[in-house]
Amino acid sequence: MKIKKISLILAVISCGILVILSLLNTPHSLATQPARISRIIDGDTLEVTMSQCRIPWEGNSQLCRLQLACIDGPDYGDSPFFEAAKSRLETLIPRNTIVLVNDTGKSSHQRIIAEVFKDNNSINLQLVKEGKASLFCKHLNNTCPNSKSDYLNAQNSARQAGLGIWNSQQYWQKNQICY
């Protein structure tokens, strides 16, 4: 009987040690954390500083490059849409603004895919509402399932109103329609 108790105690201790070791080897969890805006790169890419950047940018452990989740903004050279999207993002979240970053994944370009919030409002969703960005269908289903309908409604409204990239006089060729 004594041997069974000792065996049981050793088994429990072993399991506890395994759980602790697995937790220590787990990378930073995907989470929401505060960050300070460092620089706007374009209409869907920005740099922030935060205390726990799981993918440090340029060797700086607190500098992160973010790709805004669920949306696709015009790239450099997509005039005039690129300038309008970048300018609007700079207005919404100027340098040194404190935001909340909801880390949802990693892009193929070593950027964190994230939804960014200022005053409890999604900056990503705001850009879609204003026609400064379209939806990125691949991300919409994978990284934004809880707000998918909000994004779809925002894009449909911007399209119907002909805002920004949806302007019929000068349409952005890379627009994506998601369902």
N, C-alpha and C positions, 0 to 999 in steps of 0.2 A: 504494500500500500504506500509506503514511504517513497519508493522508487517511482511510482506513478505520479505522485504529487511533484516530486522534483522534476520529472520529465515534463510535466505540464507547465511548471513555472519556467523551465528553460525554453520551452516552445513559445510561450507568451513573450518572454524577453527577446528571443530571436526575431519574432515577428515585429516587435517594437523597434528593434535596431534596424531591420530592413526598411520599415516605413520611414524612419528618420533619415537614413541614407538616401532613399529615393527622393525625399523632399529636398535634401541638400544638393542633389544633382539636377534638379529641375531648373530650367532657365527661367528668367523673370517672367512672371505670369502676364498675360494680356490683361490690361486693366485700364481704368480711367485715372489719370493723374494730372495735376496742374502743370502748365508749361508757360514759358515766356516766348513771345514771337521774336525771332532774331532777324528773319529775312523772308520776303515773298519772292519765290523763283518765277512762278507763272500762275495761271489761274487755278491750278490744282496741286501745286507743289510748294512747300514752304519749309523753312528751318526753324526749329524751336530749341530752347534749352530746358531741360528737365532733370530732376534728380536721378532718375533711373532710366536711362536710354538703353533699351535692349539691343539696338543696332547703332552703335556710335558712328557718327559721321566724321570723316577725316581725322580719326584718332582721338577725338575729343569725347570723353565718356559721358558728357552731359549734352552734347549737340546731336540732334536727330533731324533727319530729313524725312518729311512726311509727304505721302501722296494721299490726297483727300479721297476717302472711301466713297464708293457708289457713283462717283461722277467722273467725267472726262472733260477737261477744259482745253481750249485751243492752245496749240503749241506755238513756240517762237516761229514767226514767219507767217502765221495765219492771220494776217491783217484784215480788218481792224479788230477782230475778235480777241486776239491774244492780248493786245494792249488794254482793251476794255475789261477783260476778265481779271487781269493782273491788277489793274488800277482799282477795281471794285474790291478785290480781296484785301489790298493795302488799306482801303478805306474802312472795311468791316473790322479788320484786325491789324491795326498799325503796329509797327515795331515797338517792342516792350509791353504790349498788351498781354495780360494774363488770361489764358484760356484753359479749358479742360480738354484733354486729348484722350479719346477712347480708342485705344490700340486694338485693331481688329485683325491684324495679320502683317505679312511681309510681302513686298513686291519683288519682282525679278531683278529690280535695279537697286537692291539693298536699302530700300526705303520702307518705313513703317506705313502701313495702310491704316488710316485713322479717320474717325469722325471728330471734328473740332467744334467745341461749343463755347460760346461767349454769352454770358447772362442767361444760361439755360436754353439758348437758341442754337440750332445746328447751322454752322456756317456753310457746310456742304449743301444742305437743303436750300438755304437762302440763295446760293449761286444758281441753283436749278430754277427756283421760283422766278428769278430775274432774267433768265435766259442767258446767263453768263457761262453756263456749262450744261452739257447733256448728261444723260445717265450712262454709266459704264455697266452694261448688262451683266457681265461676268461677276463684278463685285456686288451688284445689287442683290443677287440671289445668295451669294456666299457670305458677305460681310454685313449686310444691312437687312436681314430678313424681318426684323421687328418694325422697321420703318419703310418697307418696300412700298406700301400703298401711298404713304405720304410723298415719296419721291415720284412715283408714277403720276399722282394727281398734280404735283407741282410742275412736272414736265409737260403734261397735257395742257395745263392752263397757260404756261409760257408759250407753247406752240400755237394754241388757239389765238392768243393775243399778239403773236408775231414779235415777241420780245427777243432782243439780242441776236443770238445765233439762229433764231427761228424767223428772222425778218425775211419776208418773201423777196424784198428788193436785193438783198445781199445775204444769201443763205450759206451757212457753214457746211461744207461738204461732208464733214466727218460725223454729223449728228447720228446718234443711235436711238432707235425706238425700241424700247423694251416692253415686254408684256408680263 
